[in-house]
Amino acid sequence: MRAKEWILERFPIDYQKFIEINEKIFIKEPIPYHMKKWFYAMGATPLIIFAFQVLTGILLTFYYIPSPEMAYESVRHITEDVRFGFLIRGIHRWGSNLMVIALFLHMVRVIFTRAYRPPRELNWIIGVLLLLTTLTFAFTGYSLIYNQLSYWATTVGTNFFKAVPWVGDTILNFLRGGENVNPNTLTRFFTIHIGLLPPVMTFLIFLHILVLRLHGVAEIEGREGEGHYPFYPSHFYKVIIATLFLITVMSALSVVLPPGIGEPATPDETPIHIKPEWYFYPVYRILKLLPLSIGIYSLVAGLIVLTFWPFIDEYFKRKMPKVKMHYVFGTLFVGLILILTVWEAMVF
């Protein structure tokens, strides 16, 4: 019996119809003409990086030991002893940095082109959730190194939950597994990092792509009707080139700027300077400028505005149709993030 007939007997699927559906959904998917420009075609970049993160993360778990006694030593072993371990860890580390940058640039592009306008508001909200999930990935992953800076950054980072009204102490105790950072904290962060966040991220990506497929890629406002082109081959080749470019950049950075391991965590010795990773600089700077409770409330208010911006923008568009509020919001968003990041980076 031929292999195809054997498979069809056990999986009675109309393969011709299956191929036709896939050609319609993927191969022949209409892409707006403006997407031929690289600036508009980088929406797939975070997805590509996430695939690399999953692959390198799985490889790292073969050697990583999530216990306070062995975590630091296992990271050192991966970095210094395991063949190509430094490269895999470097790609994972730099991939997390590039993913934050890619998501930020994608969101900025969506803001300035109003690609979140009806009926795509839900996809913007999903995008914000993807950004928050990515930052949670980065925070929990950074703590797993269990060196001096990651230990105390975890302590400082989780302390902010104390200021959350009513549920702050409960969240803090749940994350730490106690009142202070202790052996349970590392185990819980490891479980969150590899057990909880990956399926959450995968589900959100699925929803994001599903909504995108249902409504199609948004055309630039005011330039509707410029035409479309099929996903394959032009856009498909862009994705392939972006994939090759990203793996080249991450590999080069891993060789030129390999990830260090620092000093082992010493709970009794507080470092002079404690700073989070650069992508948390804006939050860190705000919380240093304002009293803790006011800073937390400000961040929550900002997050609410960011999440529901499509509806806020639509309200302003009805009330003030001549004012391009998305340009104002986009400029403030980018400017504030850059100013706070540079400001905190210059403070020693």
C-alpha positions in Angstrom: 0.0 0.0 0.0 1.3 3.4 -0.9 2.2 5.7 1.9 -0.3 8.4 0.8 -3.1 5.8 0.7 -2.1 4.5 4.1 -2.2 7.9 5.7 -5.5 8.8 4.0 -7.1 5.6 5.3 -6.3 6.6 8.9 -6.7 10.4 8.4 -9.6 10.8 5.9 -8.9 14.4 5.1 -9.7 16.1 1.8 -6.2 17.2 1.1 -7.1 19.1 -2.0 -9.5 21.3 0.0 -6.9 21.6 2.7 -4.4 22.9 0.2 -6.9 25.3 -1.3 -7.7 26.7 2.2 -4.1 27.2 3.0 -3.4 28.8 -0.3 -6.2 31.3 0.3 -5.3 32.0 3.9 -1.5 32.1 3.7 -0.1 31.9 0.1 -2.6 34.2 -1.5 -3.4 36.3 1.5 -3.8 39.9 0.3 -1.2 42.2 1.7 -1.6 46.0 1.3 0.8 47.5 -1.2 2.4 49.8 1.4 3.8 46.7 3.2 6.4 46.3 0.5 8.4 48.9 2.5 10.5 47.2 5.2 9.4 49.7 7.9 5.8 48.4 7.6 6.6 44.7 7.1 8.3 43.9 10.5 5.2 42.7 12.3 6.5 39.1 12.1 9.8 40.0 13.8 8.6 39.4 17.4 7.2 36.0 16.3 10.5 35.0 14.7 12.4 36.0 17.8 9.9 34.2 20.1 10.6 31.0 18.1 14.3 31.4 18.7 13.6 32.0 22.4 11.6 28.8 22.7 14.3 26.8 20.9 17.2 28.2 22.9 15.2 28.1 26.1 14.5 24.4 25.7 18.3 23.8 25.1 19.2 25.8 28.2 16.8 23.8 30.5 18.8 20.6 29.7 21.6 22.1 31.9 20.0 24.7 34.1 19.2 23.6 37.7 16.5 25.8 39.4 17.8 25.7 43.0 19.6 28.4 45.0 22.6 26.1 45.6 23.1 25.1 41.9 21.4 27.8 39.8 24.5 30.1 39.5 26.9 27.2 39.0 24.7 25.7 36.3 24.7 29.1 34.5 28.5 29.2 34.8 28.7 25.6 33.5 26.5 26.5 30.5 28.6 29.6 29.8 32.1 28.2 30.2 32.0 24.4 29.9 29.2 23.3 27.6 30.1 23.3 24.0 28.5 26.3 22.3 26.7 27.0 25.6 27.8 30.6 25.6 26.3 31.0 22.1 22.9 29.5 23.0 22.7 31.5 26.2 23.8 34.6 24.3 21.2 34.2 21.6 18.6 33.7 24.3 19.7 36.8 26.2 20.0 39.1 23.1 16.8 37.7 21.8 14.9 38.9 24.8 16.4 42.4 24.3 15.6 42.4 20.6 12.1 41.2 21.2 11.3 44.1 23.5 12.7 46.5 20.8 10.8 44.8 18.0 7.5 45.0 19.9 8.1 48.6 20.8 8.8 49.6 17.2 5.8 47.6 16.0 3.5 49.3 18.5 4.9 52.7 17.5 4.2 52.0 13.8 0.7 50.9 14.6 0.1 54.1 16.6 1.3 56.5 13.9 -0.6 54.7 11.1 -3.8 54.2 13.3 -3.8 50.5 12.4 -5.7 49.9 15.6 -8.8 51.7 14.3 -12.2 49.9 14.1 -12.6 46.9 13.8 -9.1 46.2 15.0 -9.2 47.6 18.6 -9.1 44.1 20.1 -5.9 43.3 18.3 -4.3 46.3 19.9 -5.3 45.2 23.3 -3.9 41.7 22.6 -0.7 43.5 21.5 -0.4 45.3 24.8 -0.9 42.0 26.6 1.9 40.5 24.4 4.2 43.3 25.5 3.4 42.8 29.2 4.0 39.0 28.8 7.3 39.7 27.1 8.4 42.0 29.9 7.3 39.3 32.5 9.4 36.8 30.5 12.4 39.1 30.7 12.0 39.8 34.4 11.6 36.2 35.5 14.3 35.0 33.1 16.8 37.6 34.4 16.3 36.4 38.0 17.2 32.8 37.1 20.9 33.7 36.8 20.9 34.0 40.6 23.9 36.3 40.7 24.2 39.4 42.9 22.5 41.8 40.6 19.7 39.5 39.5 19.0 38.5 43.1 18.7 42.1 44.3 16.9 43.3 41.2 14.3 40.6 42.0 14.1 41.9 45.5 13.6 45.5 44.5 11.3 44.6 41.6 8.9 42.5 43.7 9.0 45.1 46.5 6.9 47.4 44.2 3.9 45.1 44.7 3.7 46.2 48.3 2.2 49.5 47.1 -0.7 47.8 45.2 -3.9 48.5 47.2 -5.6 45.5 48.9 -3.9 42.7 47.0 -0.2 43.9 47.1 0.9 41.7 50.0 -0.9 38.7 48.6 0.8 39.0 45.2 4.2 39.6 46.9 3.9 36.5 49.1 2.7 34.5 46.1 5.6 35.5 43.9 8.3 35.1 46.6 6.8 32.1 48.3 7.3 34.1 51.6 7.8 37.6 52.9 11.4 37.8 51.6 13.2 36.5 48.5 14.0 32.9 49.4 14.7 29.5 47.8 11.0 29.2 46.9 11.2 32.5 44.8 13.7 31.0 42.3 11.6 27.8 41.9 8.4 29.9 41.4 10.0 32.2 38.9 11.4 29.2 37.0 7.9 27.6 36.9 6.4 30.9 35.7 9.1 31.4 33.1 8.9 27.9 31.5 5.5 26.6 32.5 3.0 29.5 32.6 4.3 32.2 30.3 5.0 30.1 27.1 1.4 28.8 26.7 0.0 32.3 27.6 2.3 33.8 25.0 1.4 31.2 22.4 -2.3 31.7 23.0 -2.0 35.5 22.7 0.0 35.1 19.4 -2.7 32.7 18.1 -5.4 35.3 18.9 -3.4 38.1 17.4 -2.9 36.3 14.1 -6.5 35.1 14.1 -7.9 38.6 14.4 -5.4 39.8 11.8 -6.6 37.1 9.4 -10.2 37.9 10.1 -9.9 41.6 9.3 -6.8 41.6 7.1 -3.8 43.8 7.4 -4.8 47.4 7.9 -4.3 49.8 5.1 -2.8 53.3 5.8 -5.6 55.6 6.6 -6.4 57.9 3.7 -4.6 55.7 1.2 -7.1 52.9 1.0 -7.5 51.4 -2.5 -3.8 51.5 -3.4 -4.0 47.7 -4.1 -2.8 44.4 -2.7 -0.3 41.7 -3.5 -0.2 38.1 -2.4 1.7 37.0 0.6 3.8 34.6 -1.5 6.5 35.2 -2.8 7.3 38.8 -2.0 6.3 39.1 1.6 7.3 35.5 2.3 10.8 36.3 1.2 10.9 39.3 3.5 10.1 37.0 6.5 12.9 34.7 5.4 15.4 37.5 5.1 14.3 38.9 8.4 14.9 35.5 10.0 18.4 35.2 8.6 19.2 38.8 9.6 18.0 38.3 13.2 19.9 35.0 13.7 23.0 36.7 12.3 22.7 39.7 14.6 22.0 37.7 17.7 24.9 35.3 16.9 27.3 38.2 16.3 26.2 40.0 19.5 26.7 36.7 21.4 30.3 36.4 20.1 31.3 40.1 20.4 29.4 40.8 23.6 28.9 37.4 25.3 26.7 37.3 28.4 28.5 37.5 31.7 27.7 35.7 34.9 28.7 38.2 37.6 29.2 37.3 41.2 27.1 34.7 43.0 24.0 36.0 44.9 24.8 37.0 48.5 21.6 37.8 50.4 23.6 39.4 53.2 25.5 41.8 51.0 23.6 44.6 49.2 25.4 45.9 46.0 26.1 49.7 45.9 24.2 50.2 42.6 21.1 48.1 41.8 19.6 48.6 38.4 17.2 46.5 36.4 17.7 45.7 32.7 17.4 48.7 30.4 13.9 47.9 29.3 12.7 48.6 32.8 14.5 51.9 33.1 11.4 54.1 32.4 9.4 52.3 35.1 12.4 52.5 37.5 12.9 56.2 36.8 9.3 57.0 37.5 9.3 55.1 40.7 12.4 56.9 41.8 11.0 60.4 40.9 7.7 59.9 42.6 6.5 58.5 46.0 6.0 54.8 45.6 2.2 54.8 45.8 1.9 57.7 43.5 4.3 56.1 41.1 2.4 52.9 41.0 -0.9 54.7 40.4 0.7 56.7 37.6 2.0 53.5 35.9 -1.4 51.8 36.2 -3.1 54.9 34.8 -0.6 55.0 31.9 -1.1 51.3 31.2 -4.9 51.8 31.1 -4.6 54.6 28.6 -2.2 52.6 26.5 -4.5 49.5 26.6 -7.7 51.4 25.7 -6.1 54.0 23.4 -8.1 52.9 20.3 -11.3 53.8 22.1 -9.9 57.1 23.5 -8.6 58.0 20.1 -11.9 57.3 18.4 -13.6 59.5 21.0 -11.3 62.4 20.2 -11.7 61.8 16.4 -15.5 62.3 16.8 -15.1 65.4 19.0 -12.1 67.0 17.2 -11.9 65.5 13.7 -9.2 67.9 12.5 -6.8 67.1 15.4 -4.5 64.1 14.7 -4.5 62.8 18.3 -2.6 59.6 17.3 0.4 61.8 16.3 0.3 63.6 19.7 -0.1 60.3 21.6 2.6 58.6 19.6 5.1 61.5 20.0 4.5 61.6 23.8 4.7 57.8 24.1 8.0 57.6 22.2 9.5 60.7 23.7 8.6 59.8 27.3 10.1 56.3 26.9 13.3 57.5 25.3 13.8 60.4 27.8 13.2 58.2 30.9 15.5 55.4 29.5 18.4 57.7 28.7 17.9 59.6 31.9 18.2 56.5 34.0 21.1 55.1 31.9 23.1 58.3 32.7 22.5 58.0 36.4 25.2 56.0 38.3 
